[in-house]
């Protein structure tokens, strides 16, 4: 048999090695493509919708409701209320050090704001949070984009309107060149665009364009810094109308919630927390005035529930998801309770602002999420620093 030279043996050796490497790389490349294909099929949220918490630590949320900035802005009383509201927020923020602030609607009283861009007052309202470098998220209330209402005091013999209107025309709204004295209000879209434009700490979102109303319907994800794919909780924010819309969560919004929750949390394995401004009609059933459910927790039952105009299916969806732990609303300044409903909790925030009706003491609702073994706790933090109405909301609420 003819012996091959070392040169030819080396060529054959390298040839076989290259075939083996090519086979390995092909399999590896296929596996990588398949892995990334499977990852891409998973329903995910954009990175801008994700908040992070360190493993083993808790995540704290301060809820500010019904601030009503800009109310009676032409009087001495009005601006002073905004100063008082800022003091309440600063007290809560400096004592609680939250990881996120939720502005739960009626941030401004737009129907009292006699300027073309009400975002100036919105910016004042979020300034305590922004100045401390704390992220926030917001939803709209019924006063945030209401059209301006002329004050009758402006037309009295001693009234001094804050603006000089054109003299022609029989009324300010009919005056020539009317834009100087016609305040149509700042739309939800304008308010949201102005908030997002200069604030990189805002997690507020515009929402899907196909929805009606489309602004401030979105979901945020809370994940661990060590494992972003491991979701701790989903937080849903919905626009409950009012102002330029009926006071209702529409059927379209309910369908959006259903599609979104089924896509990102199909097995209801991840806890879900819900925020909107105007209480649903279910709030009337759990705590009618002066006859609260015996398991309700809270210090204030000072008025009747002022609910949405109709129920369009949202509550039925929430009742059917075991992952939904609690719904948080504002709107009623005299209520701050949490009551069990079906297998979840219905909760009010605490009236935070000095604007708006009522003289009850101000404060904020505090939520605390523990991550190692999920729990959702809540309490009310008052403007004088006192704390009350602590409740564990991750436990199964009592059947009605």
Secondary structure as UniProt FT lines:
FT   HELIX           6..41
FT   HELIX           47..49
FT   STRAND          50..53
FT   TURN            55..56
FT   STRAND          58..65
FT   TURN            70..74
FT   HELIX           76..96
FT   STRAND          100..104
FT   HELIX           110..112
FT   HELIX           119..131
FT   TURN            132..133
FT   STRAND          135..139
FT   TURN            142..145
FT   HELIX           152..155
FT   TURN            157..158
FT   HELIX           172..174
FT   TURN            176..177
FT   HELIX           178..180
FT   HELIX           188..198
FT   TURN            200..201
FT   TURN            209..210
FT   TURN            215..216
FT   STRAND          218..224
FT   TURN            228..229
FT   STRAND          231..237
FT   TURN            243..244
FT   HELIX           251..264
FT   TURN            266..267
FT   STRAND          271..275
FT   HELIX           282..286
FT   STRAND          287..288
FT   TURN            289..290
FT   STRAND          291..292
FT   TURN            294..295
FT   HELIX           314..319
FT   TURN            322..323
FT   STRAND          324..329
FT   TURN            333..334
FT   STRAND          338..341
FT   TURN            342..343
FT   STRAND          344..348
FT   STRAND          363..370
FT   TURN            371..374
FT   STRAND          375..382
FT   TURN            383..384
FT   STRAND          387..392
//
